[in-house]
Amino acid sequence: MTILDRYIIRQLMISFGFLTLILASVTWLTQTLKFLEISIKYNQGISVFFELALFYLPYIMTLILPAALLCASLYVLYRLRTDRELIIMLATGVNYWGFIRPVITFAGLIAILTLLINIYVSPASMRHNRDVMMEARSELVFSLVRAGQFMNPTIGITIYAQHKNPNGVINNILFQDERNPDERLTYIAQSGTLSIDGERSFLIMHNGSVQYSPTKSGVPPANTINFDQYSIDISNLIEENNDVNYNSRERFIQELLFLNANNLYENQQKNKFLARGHDHLTSPLFCFLYALIALATFLPGFHSRQENYTLRIAIGVSIAVVLRIAQLGLVSLSTRYPALLFTLYMLPLSACFITVLIIFAGGPSRLLSHLIQKITPPQEQGT
């Protein structure tokens, strides 16, 4: 690695780190508000919010790393160009490859990082967040009953307990169910406990009675039944999603590409999983593509000294955005038409090839003129 390579890579690292920090902070703040709502909904502390938000960061990084690389490459090359460093380096005999090599080397490092996050770090962090939220839902069951307070976990349900012991025993319980408009159920018990059995949650009451009170006129009066023990399933009082099937964001790459033919859920989501898996593999290619777009924007052969840099940057960024949107569109189409999966690779690879041609041809106009000369038959000279 030459001194020039180390200099350009160092400039790229500084700019890339700063831009990644800015983009990640903005995206993190806007995307993690939902975790604050979850923490409040399930009566969790601020530590749970920060834990969920922190483990969501790898997924955010997969979205911003290529964009940060594009912005950093454009900034560094723009500064080299405006400070005349680019022109001086070319005048001393440095060819295009001298600029392409460090930029592509740095892009390769970011591509490897993006791939690792896509195939392992992000799925692992998303699974961790899923487990934390499942645990929070379980803990919410025990917060449905609070000593000396009337709790309304959902419309039509009222729960009251006079005292709650540290060992979990609840004394003097009132549980009233008015969800049925035709009758009101009132449970009164001397003691009880909350219990979780697998995916179900129960309020187990001892030494009490249940009163069935009709709410319509002309119906026989209330009926009371005493019991020694009575269990109420309170699982439906909590909005839970205990689906053990991992979604596409929570699956490692081998779980996306190699599915279990005997699993009904995986068969139903087969196309979606395959498209997501191939998207994970192709997204690092955009690191190379964005680096090449930045090089094609600023290398001297691409435009004259009087060229409008702002316009060139706007065109480069617009092309990068359009290509990424097109890739997302192909991912969506691939979920319906798996035969189009190969296009996820063809788009970035063909764009990289065209960009390289533009760089070494001296610009799109010169590349177009070269192509026209190739396909236009030579004119016969008159005698």
C-alpha positions as CSV (number, residue, x, y, z in Angstrom):
1,M,0.0,0.0,0.0
2,T,1.5,3.3,-1.1
3,I,1.6,6.6,0.8
4,L,-1.2,7.9,-1.4
5,D,-3.4,4.9,-0.6
6,R,-2.9,5.4,3.1
7,Y,-3.6,9.1,2.8
8,I,-6.9,8.7,0.9
9,I,-8.1,5.8,3.1
10,R,-7.3,7.8,6.2
11,Q,-9.4,10.7,4.9
12,L,-12.2,8.3,4.0
13,M,-12.2,6.7,7.4
14,I,-12.5,10.1,9.2
15,S,-15.3,11.3,6.9
16,F,-17.0,7.9,7.0
17,G,-16.9,7.7,10.8
18,F,-18.3,11.2,11.2
19,L,-21.1,10.7,8.7
20,T,-22.0,7.3,10.1
21,L,-22.3,8.8,13.5
22,I,-24.6,11.6,12.3
23,L,-26.8,9.4,10.1
24,A,-27.0,6.6,12.8
25,S,-27.9,9.1,15.5
26,V,-30.7,10.7,13.4
27,T,-32.1,7.4,12.2
28,W,-31.8,5.8,15.7
29,L,-33.7,8.7,17.3
30,T,-36.6,8.4,14.8
31,Q,-36.8,4.6,14.8
32,T,-36.5,3.9,18.5
33,L,-39.5,5.9,19.7
34,K,-41.6,2.7,19.3
35,F,-39.4,1.1,22.0
36,L,-40.3,3.9,24.4
37,E,-44.0,3.1,23.7
38,I,-43.3,-0.6,24.3
39,S,-41.5,0.2,27.6
40,I,-44.5,2.3,28.8
41,K,-47.1,-0.2,27.6
42,Y,-45.5,-3.1,29.4
43,N,-44.6,-1.1,32.5
44,Q,-40.8,-1.5,32.0
45,G,-38.0,0.8,33.2
46,I,-35.9,3.1,31.1
47,S,-33.1,0.4,31.1
48,V,-35.3,-1.8,28.9
49,F,-35.9,1.0,26.5
50,F,-32.1,1.6,26.1
51,E,-31.5,-2.1,25.8
52,L,-34.1,-2.5,23.0
53,A,-32.8,0.7,21.2
54,L,-29.1,-0.4,21.5
55,F,-29.8,-3.8,20.0
56,Y,-31.8,-2.2,17.2
57,L,-28.7,-0.3,16.1
58,P,-27.1,-3.1,14.0
59,Y,-30.2,-3.2,11.8
60,I,-29.9,0.6,11.3
61,M,-26.3,0.2,10.4
62,T,-27.2,-2.1,7.5
63,L,-29.3,0.7,6.1
64,I,-26.9,3.6,6.5
65,L,-23.4,2.1,5.9
66,P,-23.6,2.2,2.1
67,A,-25.1,5.7,2.2
68,A,-22.4,6.9,4.5
69,L,-19.8,5.5,2.2
70,L,-21.2,7.3,-0.8
71,C,-21.3,10.6,1.1
72,A,-17.8,10.2,2.5
73,S,-16.4,9.3,-0.9
74,L,-18.0,12.3,-2.5
75,Y,-16.8,14.6,0.2
76,V,-13.2,13.4,0.2
77,L,-12.9,13.5,-3.6
78,Y,-14.5,16.9,-3.7
79,R,-12.0,18.2,-1.2
80,L,-9.1,16.7,-3.1
81,R,-10.5,18.3,-6.3
82,T,-11.2,21.7,-4.9
83,D,-7.8,21.8,-3.0
84,R,-6.1,21.0,-6.3
85,E,-4.6,17.9,-4.7
86,L,-6.2,15.7,-7.3
87,I,-4.7,17.7,-10.2
88,I,-1.2,17.8,-8.5
89,M,-1.3,14.0,-8.0
90,L,-2.2,13.5,-11.7
91,A,0.5,15.9,-12.8
92,T,3.1,13.9,-10.9
93,G,2.2,10.8,-12.8
94,V,-0.5,9.1,-10.7
95,N,-3.0,7.4,-13.0
96,Y,-6.6,6.7,-12.4
97,W,-5.8,3.4,-10.7
98,G,-3.9,5.3,-8.0
99,F,-7.2,6.9,-7.0
100,I,-9.5,3.9,-7.7
101,R,-7.4,1.5,-5.6
102,P,-7.7,3.1,-2.1
103,V,-11.3,4.0,-2.6
104,I,-12.3,0.5,-3.7
105,T,-10.1,-1.0,-0.9
106,F,-12.0,1.1,1.7
107,A,-15.3,0.2,0.0
108,G,-14.4,-3.5,0.3
109,L,-13.8,-3.2,4.0
110,I,-17.2,-1.5,4.4
111,A,-18.8,-4.2,2.2
112,I,-17.4,-7.0,4.4
113,L,-18.7,-5.2,7.5
114,T,-22.1,-4.8,5.9
115,L,-22.2,-8.4,5.0
116,L,-21.3,-9.6,8.5
117,I,-23.9,-7.4,10.1
118,N,-26.5,-8.6,7.5
119,I,-26.0,-12.3,8.0
120,Y,-25.2,-12.5,11.7
121,V,-25.1,-9.4,13.9
122,S,-28.5,-7.9,12.9
123,P,-30.5,-11.2,13.1
124,A,-28.9,-11.9,16.5
125,S,-29.8,-8.5,17.8
126,M,-33.4,-8.7,16.5
127,R,-33.8,-12.0,18.2
128,H,-32.5,-10.6,21.4
129,N,-35.1,-7.7,21.2
130,R,-37.8,-10.3,20.5
131,D,-36.9,-12.2,23.7
132,V,-36.8,-9.0,25.8
133,M,-40.3,-8.0,24.6
134,M,-41.6,-11.5,25.3
135,E,-40.2,-11.3,28.8
136,A,-41.7,-7.9,29.3
137,R,-45.1,-9.3,28.3
138,S,-44.7,-12.0,30.8
139,E,-43.8,-9.6,33.5
140,L,-46.9,-7.5,32.7
141,V,-49.1,-10.4,33.9
142,F,-47.8,-9.8,37.4
143,S,-48.5,-6.1,37.2
144,L,-52.2,-6.6,36.5
145,V,-52.9,-6.7,40.2
146,R,-51.7,-3.9,42.5
147,A,-52.5,-3.7,46.1
148,G,-55.2,-1.1,46.9
149,Q,-55.7,-0.1,43.3
150,F,-58.6,-0.7,40.8
151,M,-56.9,-1.9,37.6
152,N,-58.6,-1.8,34.2
153,P,-56.3,-3.8,31.8
154,T,-58.9,-3.7,29.1
155,I,-62.4,-2.4,28.5
156,G,-65.0,-4.2,30.7
157,I,-62.4,-5.7,33.2
158,T,-61.8,-4.4,36.7
159,I,-59.3,-6.0,39.1
160,Y,-58.8,-5.1,42.7
161,A,-56.8,-6.6,45.5
162,Q,-56.5,-5.3,49.1
163,H,-53.1,-6.7,49.7
164,K,-50.3,-8.4,47.7
165,N,-47.6,-10.4,49.7
166,P,-44.0,-10.5,48.6
167,N,-44.4,-14.3,48.0
168,G,-47.0,-13.5,45.3
169,V,-50.1,-14.4,47.4
170,I,-53.0,-11.9,46.8
171,N,-55.6,-11.2,49.5
172,N,-59.2,-10.1,49.2
173,I,-59.6,-10.2,45.4
174,L,-62.3,-8.6,43.3
175,F,-62.5,-9.5,39.6
176,Q,-65.4,-8.1,37.5
177,D,-66.0,-8.9,33.9
178,E,-68.5,-6.7,32.0
179,R,-67.4,-7.5,28.5
180,N,-70.6,-9.4,27.8
181,P,-73.4,-6.8,27.4
182,D,-76.0,-9.3,28.6
183,E,-74.4,-10.2,31.9
184,R,-71.9,-9.2,34.5
185,L,-69.6,-11.6,36.2
186,T,-68.2,-10.7,39.7
187,Y,-65.6,-12.9,41.3
188,I,-64.7,-12.4,45.0
189,A,-62.1,-14.5,46.7
190,Q,-60.2,-14.5,50.0
191,S,-56.8,-15.2,48.3
192,G,-55.2,-16.1,45.0
193,T,-52.1,-16.2,42.9
194,L,-51.0,-15.3,39.4
195,S,-49.5,-18.2,37.4
196,I,-47.9,-18.6,33.9
197,D,-48.2,-21.9,32.2
198,G,-46.4,-21.9,28.9
199,E,-48.1,-19.3,26.7
200,R,-51.1,-18.9,29.0
201,S,-51.6,-16.8,32.1
202,F,-54.0,-17.5,35.0
203,L,-55.5,-15.9,38.0
204,I,-56.1,-18.7,40.5
205,M,-58.5,-17.8,43.3
206,H,-59.3,-19.6,46.5
207,N,-62.3,-19.6,48.9
208,G,-64.6,-17.3,47.0
209,S,-67.7,-16.9,45.0
210,V,-68.8,-15.9,41.5
211,Q,-72.0,-13.9,40.9
212,Y,-73.8,-14.0,37.5
213,S,-75.8,-10.7,37.3
214,P,-78.0,-10.2,34.2
215,T,-78.1,-6.7,32.8
216,K,-81.4,-7.0,31.0
217,S,-84.8,-6.5,32.6
218,G,-87.1,-9.5,32.8
219,V,-84.3,-11.9,33.3
220,P,-84.0,-14.1,36.4
221,P,-82.1,-12.4,39.3
222,A,-78.4,-12.9,40.0
223,N,-77.1,-16.3,40.8
224,T,-74.1,-16.9,43.2
225,I,-71.9,-19.9,43.2
226,N,-69.3,-20.6,45.9
227,F,-66.0,-22.3,45.1
228,D,-62.8,-23.5,46.8
229,Q,-60.6,-22.9,43.8
230,Y,-61.3,-21.1,40.5
231,S,-59.0,-20.3,37.7
232,I,-59.5,-17.4,35.2
233,D,-57.5,-17.3,31.9
234,I,-56.2,-13.7,31.7
235,S,-54.0,-14.3,28.7
236,N,-56.5,-12.5,26.4
237,L,-56.2,-9.4,28.7
238,I,-52.7,-8.8,27.3
239,E,-51.9,-8.2,23.6
240,E,-49.3,-10.9,23.0
241,N,-47.6,-12.2,20.0
242,N,-46.0,-15.5,21.1
243,D,-45.4,-16.7,17.6
244,V,-42.3,-18.8,17.8
245,N,-41.6,-18.5,14.0
246,Y,-38.9,-16.0,13.3
247,N,-39.6,-13.3,10.7
248,S,-37.2,-12.4,7.9
249,R,-35.3,-9.8,10.0
250,E,-34.7,-12.3,12.8
251,R,-33.3,-15.1,10.6
252,F,-29.7,-15.9,9.9
253,I,-28.6,-16.3,6.2
254,Q,-28.8,-20.1,6.2
255,E,-32.3,-19.9,7.7
256,L,-33.3,-17.7,4.8
257,L,-31.8,-19.6,1.9
258,F,-32.2,-23.2,3.2
259,L,-35.7,-23.7,4.4
260,N,-37.4,-26.7,6.0
261,A,-39.7,-28.3,3.5
262,N,-41.8,-29.8,6.4
263,N,-42.4,-26.4,8.1
264,L,-45.7,-24.9,7.0
265,Y,-44.8,-21.4,8.0
266,E,-41.5,-21.5,6.1
267,N,-43.3,-22.9,3.0
268,Q,-45.8,-20.0,3.2
269,Q,-43.0,-17.4,3.5
270,K,-40.6,-19.2,1.2
271,N,-40.4,-16.5,-1.5
272,K,-40.1,-13.7,1.0
273,F,-37.3,-15.4,2.9
274,L,-35.4,-16.2,-0.3
275,A,-35.7,-12.6,-1.5
276,R,-34.5,-11.2,1.8
277,G,-31.6,-13.7,1.9
278,H,-30.4,-12.7,-1.5
279,D,-30.9,-9.0,-0.7
280,H,-28.5,-9.5,2.3
281,L,-25.9,-11.0,0.0
282,T,-26.2,-8.3,-2.7
283,S,-26.4,-5.2,-0.5
284,P,-22.6,-5.1,0.0
285,L,-22.3,-4.8,-3.7
286,F,-23.7,-1.3,-3.4
287,C,-20.7,-0.3,-1.4
288,F,-18.5,-0.9,-4.4
289,L,-21.1,0.7,-6.7
290,Y,-21.4,3.9,-4.6
291,A,-17.6,4.2,-4.5
292,L,-17.4,3.9,-8.3
293,I,-20.2,6.5,-8.7
294,A,-18.2,8.9,-6.5
295,L,-15.0,8.2,-8.6
296,A,-16.9,8.8,-11.8
297,T,-18.2,12.1,-10.4
298,F,-14.8,13.6,-9.7
299,L,-12.0,12.1,-11.7
300,P,-10.5,14.7,-14.1
301,G,-11.3,12.8,-17.2
302,F,-14.9,13.0,-16.4
303,H,-15.2,16.7,-16.7
304,S,-13.2,19.9,-17.2
305,R,-11.9,22.2,-14.5
306,Q,-14.8,24.6,-15.1
307,E,-17.4,21.9,-14.5
308,N,-20.2,22.5,-12.0
309,Y,-19.3,20.3,-9.0
310,T,-22.7,20.8,-7.4
311,L,-24.5,19.6,-10.4
312,R,-22.2,16.6,-10.7
313,I,-22.7,15.6,-7.1
314,A,-26.5,16.0,-7.5
315,I,-26.4,13.7,-10.5
316,G,-24.3,11.1,-8.7
317,V,-26.5,11.1,-5.6
318,S,-29.6,10.9,-7.8
319,I,-28.3,7.9,-9.7
320,A,-27.3,6.2,-6.5
321,V,-30.8,6.7,-5.0
322,V,-32.5,5.6,-8.2
323,L,-30.4,2.4,-8.3
324,R,-31.2,1.6,-4.6
325,I,-34.9,2.2,-5.1
326,A,-34.8,-0.1,-8.2
327,Q,-33.1,-2.8,-6.1
328,L,-35.8,-2.5,-3.5
329,G,-38.4,-2.8,-6.2
330,L,-36.7,-6.0,-7.5
331,V,-36.7,-7.4,-4.0
332,S,-40.4,-6.9,-3.8
333,L,-41.0,-8.4,-7.2
334,S,-38.9,-11.4,-6.3
335,T,-41.2,-12.2,-3.5
336,R,-43.9,-12.8,-6.1
337,Y,-41.7,-14.0,-8.9
338,P,-38.7,-16.0,-7.6
339,A,-37.4,-16.3,-11.2
340,L,-36.3,-12.7,-10.9
341,L,-33.9,-13.4,-8.0
342,F,-30.9,-13.2,-10.4
343,T,-31.8,-9.5,-11.2
344,L,-30.8,-8.7,-7.6
345,Y,-27.2,-9.5,-8.6
346,M,-27.4,-8.2,-12.2
347,L,-28.5,-4.7,-11.3
348,P,-25.5,-3.7,-9.1
349,L,-23.0,-5.7,-11.1
350,S,-24.1,-4.2,-14.4
351,A,-24.2,-0.7,-12.9
352,C,-20.6,-1.2,-11.6
353,F,-19.5,-2.3,-15.1
354,I,-21.0,0.7,-16.8
355,T,-19.5,3.1,-14.2
356,V,-16.1,1.6,-14.7
357,L,-16.5,2.2,-18.5
358,I,-17.5,5.8,-17.8
359,I,-14.5,6.4,-15.6
360,F,-11.9,5.1,-18.1
361,A,-13.7,6.4,-21.2
362,G,-13.5,10.0,-19.8
363,G,-17.2,10.5,-19.2
364,P,-20.6,9.5,-20.4
365,S,-20.4,11.7,-23.5
366,R,-17.1,10.3,-24.6
367,L,-18.3,6.8,-23.8
368,L,-21.4,7.4,-26.0
369,S,-19.3,8.8,-28.8
370,H,-17.0,5.8,-28.7
371,L,-20.0,3.4,-28.8
372,I,-21.4,5.3,-31.8
373,Q,-18.1,5.1,-33.6
374,K,-18.0,1.3,-33.0
375,I,-21.5,0.7,-34.3
376,T,-21.5,3.2,-37.2
377,P,-20.1,1.7,-40.4
378,P,-17.3,3.7,-42.0
379,Q,-18.3,5.9,-44.9
380,E,-16.9,5.2,-48.3
381,Q,-14.7,7.9,-49.8
382,G,-15.5,9.2,-53.2
383,T,-13.2,8.5,-56.1
